Amino acid sequence: MSINSIGTVLRIAFIAFGLVAVWYLSISGIYFLISVLFGLKFSFSITGLLFSAVMFLRMFFPKNVFV
């Protein structure tokens, strides 16, 4: 592989990681605020389930992609 293709693959990986990190941090932040406000127990497994549900919905119902 040439240097250009390695750079392109790394750029794609960093963008994908960044998008996943932003979505995960925003979902866990909202869940943390809700758990603090309502006195619920914060759990990373519930955060993972919420993240999976949001990603599933984003994959199959992308309303703002082709608008």
Stockholm file with secondary structure:
# STOCKHOLM 1.0

chainA/1-67         MSINSIGTVLRIAFIAFGLVAVWYLSISGIYFLISVLFGLKFSFSITGLLFSAVMFLRMFFPKNVFV
#=GR chainA/1-67 SS CCHHHHHHHHHHHHHHHHHHHHHHHHHHHHHHHHHHHHTCCCCHHHHHHHHHHHHHHHHHCCTTTCC
#=GC SS_cons        CCHHHHHHHHHHHHHHHHHHHHHHHHHHHHHHHHHHHHTCCCCHHHHHHHHHHHHHHHHHCCTTTCC
//
